[in-house]
């Protein structure tokens, strides 16, 4: 009897345990289901974090400087937040450190902060940091030819429409007193020769002084025997110019710290890099060499260095491209410039390609509207195109009418051979922008 009772008791206890375990599992499953349902409802009604600001202690950096970034955000539901930063950013929650990597070119970097709540819902925003380059402090200790042999220097800003140079030129030209003698050419400072150009006997030498400063000396007719790429000393002979073959020697300086006023600098990138970052070579000399060089500059008025960047937003003055073009994909016939003369700083010039059947540099009539004053509000303006050639100096060769039809968009038409004072636009008008 006891055995039977014992068996019954064990069976009862075992069954009770199984039942209890089943109940517990059912309860757990029920709780889990309820949790999931609550979570689903919570997620469905969850709100994304809101970023109120992303700031930088400074948004312009030089060389390897750093700046602190701060992101201010909150969660509408009161959830905890995490902050993730990218790229090239050392993060510490709401704050991060952005460090410039010392690019030799001015560039704009973008730092992004992503804010995420505990349910994985995130929001992000970004901030632009300018990694800038300072103007070089390198001093040229040698002129690139004998100053005593120099007749004059044409500063930045010359044009030669017949030669395809519609826009102000980004280098200086040196002319010699004696055009029957070869003139030696030298390195202006110690650096590294990076390239020696040979175009059928016309040579050019490029020298890098720092990562952000280089020069090119062109219009050389002889190259020094044995000259190769590599280190070069200040005053080291590079070659020579023979004026009876090429009438001048040219010197470009490209300084990535130089700031030009072009409305859209990117239109002067790639092949136009020397223009976008050009700077007068004379600025890299100290006295007494500097004074001797400026005394040779063939220009009446300031600045003696000349200039290439006349653009003013909303005004006629400066460089213009046929709509959508840039320095790399445009021809001379698709370029137009309203500038001041390289030799006389108060004389207004129009430099035109062959877009209207007239290629050349022209003066305008006395009393004409100054290029820097012409805006959309001015309406149509007429310019007489006057010859600059000694044989027919001042004679009208045509008429140009212009009208700004946007902040940086202009309608232009030229009437070749016209001696009229004004005209109306026809279907031959062209649209330029910048």
C-alpha positions in Angstrom: 0.0 0.0 0.0 2.8 2.4 0.9 4.5 1.6 -2.4 1.3 2.5 -4.3 1.0 5.7 -2.3 4.6 6.6 -3.0 4.3 6.0 -6.7 1.1 8.0 -6.8 2.9 10.9 -4.9 5.9 10.9 -7.2 3.7 10.8 -10.3 1.7 13.7 -8.9 4.8 15.7 -8.1 6.3 15.0 -11.5 3.1 16.0 -13.3 2.9 19.1 -11.2 6.5 20.0 -12.1 5.8 19.5 -15.8 2.7 21.6 -15.5 4.5 24.3 -13.7 7.3 24.3 -16.2 4.8 24.6 -19.0 3.0 27.4 -17.2 6.3 29.2 -16.7 7.2 28.8 -20.4 3.8 30.0 -21.4 4.1 33.0 -19.1 7.6 33.7 -20.5 6.3 33.5 -24.0 3.4 35.7 -23.1 5.7 38.3 -21.5 8.0 38.2 -24.5 5.1 38.7 -26.8 3.9 41.6 -24.7 7.5 43.1 -24.7 7.7 42.8 -28.4 4.3 44.4 -28.8 5.3 47.3 -26.5 8.6 47.6 -28.3 6.9 47.7 -31.7 4.5 50.4 -30.4 7.4 52.3 -28.9 9.4 52.1 -32.1 6.5 53.1 -34.2 5.9 56.2 -32.1 9.6 56.9 -31.6 11.0 60.2 -32.9 14.4 60.8 -34.5 16.9 62.8 -32.6 17.0 66.5 -33.5 20.3 68.3 -34.1 20.1 71.9 -33.2 23.6 73.0 -34.2 27.0 71.8 -35.4 29.7 74.3 -34.9 33.4 74.7 -35.2 35.8 76.8 -33.1 37.1 78.0 -36.4 36.1 77.0 -39.9 39.5 77.9 -41.6 42.6 75.9 -40.8 46.2 76.3 -42.1 48.9 73.6 -42.4 48.3 71.0 -39.6 46.1 73.1 -37.3 43.1 71.5 -35.5 39.6 72.8 -34.5 37.0 71.5 -32.1 33.6 70.5 -33.4 30.5 70.6 -31.2 27.2 69.0 -31.9 24.1 70.0 -29.9 21.2 67.6 -30.1 18.3 66.2 -28.1 15.8 63.3 -28.3 12.1 64.2 -28.3 11.4 61.0 -26.4 14.1 61.5 -23.9 16.1 58.5 -25.1 19.9 58.3 -24.6 21.9 59.4 -27.6 25.3 58.3 -29.2 27.4 60.5 -31.5 29.4 59.2 -34.4 31.8 61.4 -36.4 33.5 61.1 -39.8 35.8 61.4 -41.6 39.3 62.2 -40.3 37.7 63.2 -36.9 38.8 62.2 -33.4 35.5 62.0 -31.5 34.6 62.3 -27.9 30.8 62.2 -27.7 29.2 65.5 -28.5 32.7 67.0 -29.3 35.3 66.0 -31.8 38.7 67.2 -33.1 39.2 67.9 -36.8 42.8 68.2 -38.0 43.9 69.6 -41.3 46.4 67.3 -43.1 48.5 70.1 -44.6 47.3 70.0 -48.2 49.4 72.2 -50.6 46.1 73.2 -52.3 43.2 75.1 -50.6 40.4 72.5 -50.2 37.1 72.3 -48.5 36.5 69.3 -46.2 33.2 68.1 -44.8 32.9 66.7 -41.3 29.7 64.7 -40.5 28.1 64.0 -37.1 25.5 61.2 -36.8 23.3 61.2 -33.7 21.5 57.9 -32.9 19.0 56.9 -30.2 18.8 53.5 -28.4 16.3 52.2 -31.1 18.8 52.8 -33.9 17.0 55.9 -35.3 19.5 58.5 -36.4 19.9 62.0 -37.8 23.0 63.6 -39.3 24.4 66.9 -40.4 27.7 68.2 -41.6 29.9 71.3 -41.5 32.4 72.6 -44.0 36.0 73.2 -42.9 38.3 75.2 -45.2 41.9 73.9 -45.3 43.6 77.0 -46.5 47.2 77.7 -47.6 49.2 80.8 -46.6 51.0 83.0 -49.1 54.5 81.7 -49.4 57.3 83.5 -47.5 60.0 82.3 -49.8 62.3 85.1 -50.9 63.8 85.1 -54.4 67.5 86.1 -54.1 68.3 86.2 -57.8 66.4 87.6 -60.8 66.0 85.1 -63.6 68.2 87.2 -65.9 70.7 90.1 -65.6 68.8 93.2 -64.5 71.2 95.5 -66.3 70.3 93.8 -69.6 66.5 94.3 -69.1 64.8 97.1 -71.1 61.4 96.7 -69.4 59.0 94.3 -67.7 55.3 93.8 -68.7 53.4 93.0 -65.5 50.5 90.6 -65.0 47.4 91.3 -67.1 48.6 91.7 -70.7 46.3 90.3 -73.4 46.9 89.0 -76.9 43.6 88.1 -78.6 45.3 87.4 -81.9 47.5 84.9 -80.1 44.5 83.3 -78.3 45.0 85.2 -75.0 41.7 86.8 -74.4 41.9 87.0 -70.6 44.6 88.9 -68.7 47.8 86.9 -68.8 49.0 85.3 -65.6 52.7 85.9 -66.0 55.2 88.7 -66.6 57.3 89.3 -69.8 60.9 90.6 -69.8 62.3 92.4 -72.8 66.0 93.1 -73.3 67.9 96.2 -74.4 70.1 94.3 -76.8 68.1 92.1 -79.1 71.1 90.8 -81.0 72.8 89.0 -78.0 71.8 85.9 -76.1 70.8 86.5 -72.5 71.5 84.0 -69.7 68.6 82.7 -67.6 68.9 81.8 -63.9 67.0 80.1 -61.1 65.5 82.8 -58.9 65.9 80.7 -55.7 67.0 77.3 -54.5 64.4 74.5 -55.3 63.8 71.4 -57.3 63.5 71.4 -61.1 60.4 69.3 -61.7 60.0 69.6 -65.5 62.0 70.7 -68.5 59.8 71.5 -71.5 61.0 71.3 -75.1 58.7 72.4 -77.8 60.7 72.3 -81.0 63.6 74.3 -79.6 61.5 76.5 -77.3 62.3 75.6 -73.7 60.6 76.0 -70.3 61.8 75.1 -66.9 59.5 74.5 -63.9 60.9 74.8 -60.3 59.2 73.9 -57.1 60.3 75.8 -54.0 57.8 74.4 -51.6 54.7 72.2 -51.9 52.6 75.4 -52.4 55.0 77.6 -54.4 56.5 77.0 -57.9 57.5 79.0 -60.9 58.0 78.4 -64.6 60.4 80.3 -66.8 59.5 80.1 -70.5 60.5 81.4 -73.9 64.0 80.1 -73.6 65.8 79.2 -76.8 68.8 77.4 -75.2 68.9 74.9 -72.3 72.1 74.6 -70.2 74.0 71.4 -71.2 73.5 68.6 -68.6 70.5 70.4 -66.9 68.2 67.8 -65.5 65.3 67.5 -63.1 66.4 67.6 -59.5 67.9 70.1 -57.0 68.8 73.6 -58.3 70.6 76.4 -56.6 69.7 80.1 -56.5 71.4 81.8 -59.4 72.2 78.6 -61.2 72.2 79.0 -65.0 69.3 77.3 -66.7 69.8 78.3 -70.3 69.4 81.4 -72.4 67.0 83.5 -74.5 67.9 84.7 -78.0 65.6 87.7 -78.6 66.0 87.5 -82.4 64.2 84.1 -82.1 61.7 84.8 -79.3 61.4 88.5 -78.4 61.0 88.1 -74.6 61.3 85.7 -71.7 58.3 84.9 -69.4 58.1 84.1 -65.7 55.0 82.5 -64.0 54.6 82.1 -60.3 52.0 79.8 -58.9 51.3 80.3 -55.2 48.5 78.1 -53.8 48.1 80.6 -51.0 47.3 83.4 -53.4 43.7 84.6 -53.5 42.2 85.7 -56.8 38.8 87.4 -57.2 37.3 85.2 -59.9 33.5 84.7 -59.4 33.8 80.9 -60.0 37.4 79.9 -59.3 36.8 76.3 -60.3 36.4 77.5 -63.9 40.1 78.2 -63.8 41.3 74.8 -62.4 43.4 72.2 -64.2 45.0 73.9 -67.2 44.1 77.3 -65.7 45.7 76.5 -62.3 48.5 79.1 -63.0 45.8 81.7 -63.5 43.7 80.8 -60.4 46.7 80.9 -58.1 48.9 83.3 -59.9 50.9 86.0 -58.1 53.3 88.7 -59.3 56.8 87.3 -59.3 58.1 90.7 -58.2 56.4 90.3 -54.8 59.0 87.7 -53.8 61.9 90.0 -53.9 63.3 92.3 -51.2 65.1 95.6 -51.7 67.3 96.6 -53.3 66.5 94.0 -55.9 62.8 94.7 -55.6 63.2 98.5 -56.2 65.4 97.8 -59.3 62.8 95.5 -60.7 59.7 97.7 -60.1 61.7 100.6 -61.8 61.6 98.5 -65.0 57.9 97.8 -65.0 56.2 99.3 -68.1 52.9 100.5 -66.5 51.5 103.9 -65.6 49.4 103.7 -62.4 48.9 101.2 -59.7 49.2 98.4 -59.0 52.6 98.1 -60.6 52.3 94.3 -60.4 49.3 94.4 -62.7 46.3 92.1 -62.2 44.4 89.3 -63.8 41.2 89.1 -61.7 38.9 92.0 -62.3 35.6 90.1 -61.7 33.0 91.8 -59.5 29.8 89.9 -59.0 26.8 91.7 -60.5 29.0 94.0 -62.6 30.2 93.9 -66.2 33.9 94.1 -65.3 36.0 91.0 -65.6 36.2 87.7 -67.6 33.2 86.0 -69.3 32.7 82.6 -70.9 30.0 81.5 -73.4 27.4 79.8 -71.1 28.6 76.6 -69.6 32.3 76.8 -70.7 35.5 77.1 -68.6 39.2 77.7 -69.2 39.7 74.1 -70.3 36.9 73.5 -72.8 36.5 77.0 -74.3 38.2 78.5 -77.3 39.2 82.1 -77.7 36.1 82.8 -79.6 34.1 81.8 -76.5 35.8 84.2 -74.2 35.3 87.9 -73.6 36.9 90.3 -71.1 36.1 93.8 -69.9 39.3 95.0 -68.2 41.8 97.8 -67.6 44.9 98.3 -69.8 48.1 96.6 -68.7 50.2 99.7 -69.6 47.8 102.4 -68.5 45.8 101.4 -65.4 42.9 103.9 -66.0 42.2 103.0 -69.7 39.3 100.6 -70.3 39.8 97.8 -72.7 37.6 95.1 -74.3 39.4 91.9 -75.2 37.4 89.8 -77.7 37.9 86.5 -79.5 36.4 85.8 -82.9 32.9 85.1 -81.6 31.5 88.1 -83.5 33.9 88.3 -86.4 36.2 90.7 -84.6 39.3 89.5 -82.8 41.4 92.0 -80.9 41.9 94.4 -78.1 39.9 97.6 -78.3 39.7 100.8 -76.4 36.2 102.4 -75.8 35.0 105.9 -76.3 35.6 108.7 -73.8 32.8 109.0 -71.3 31.7 105.4 -71.7 30.1 103.7 -68.7 32.8 102.3 -66.4 32.7 98.5 -66.5 32.6 98.3 -62.7 29.4 100.4 -62.6 27.4 98.5 -65.2 24.8 96.3 -63.5 21.3 94.8 -64.2 19.8 98.1 -63.3 21.8 99.9 -65.9 20.1 98.2 -68.9 21.7 98.2 -72.3 25.1 99.9 -72.7 26.8 100.6 -76.0 30.6 100.6 -76.5 32.4 101.9 -79.6 35.3 99.5 -80.4 38.3 101.8 -81.0 41.5 100.6 -82.6 44.7 100.6 -80.5 47.0 100.3 -83.5 49.3 103.2 -84.3 48.2 103.3 -88.0 44.6 104.0 -87.2 44.6 104.7 -83.5 41.2 105.6 -82.1 39.2 104.8 -85.2 36.0 103.0 -84.6 36.1 99.4 -85.9 32.7 98.3 -84.6 30.0 98.6 -82.0 29.4 96.3 -79.0 26.1 96.4 -77.0 25.8 94.6 -73.6 23.1 94.0 -71.0 23.4 92.2 -67.7 20.4 89.9 -67.6 21.4 88.1 -64.4 23.8 88.5 -61.4 26.6 87.0 -63.5 25.0 86.6 -67.0 25.3 89.1 -69.8 23.9 89.4 -73.3 26.4 90.7 -75.9 26.3 91.5 -79.6 28.9 93.1 -81.8 28.3 94.9 -85.1 31.6 94.6 -87.0 32.5 97.7 -89.1 29.7 99.8 -87.5 30.3 103.4 -86.8 27.0 103.9 -85.1 26.7 104.9 -81.4 24.1 102.3 -80.5 21.9 99.5 -81.8 19.2 97.0 -80.8 19.8 93.4 -80.0 19.1 90.9 -82.8 19.0 87.1 -82.9 22.8 87.1 -83.2 23.3 88.1 -79.6 25.2 85.7 -77.4 24.9 84.9 -73.7 28.0 84.8 -71.5 28.3 83.8 -67.9 30.9 83.2 -65.2 
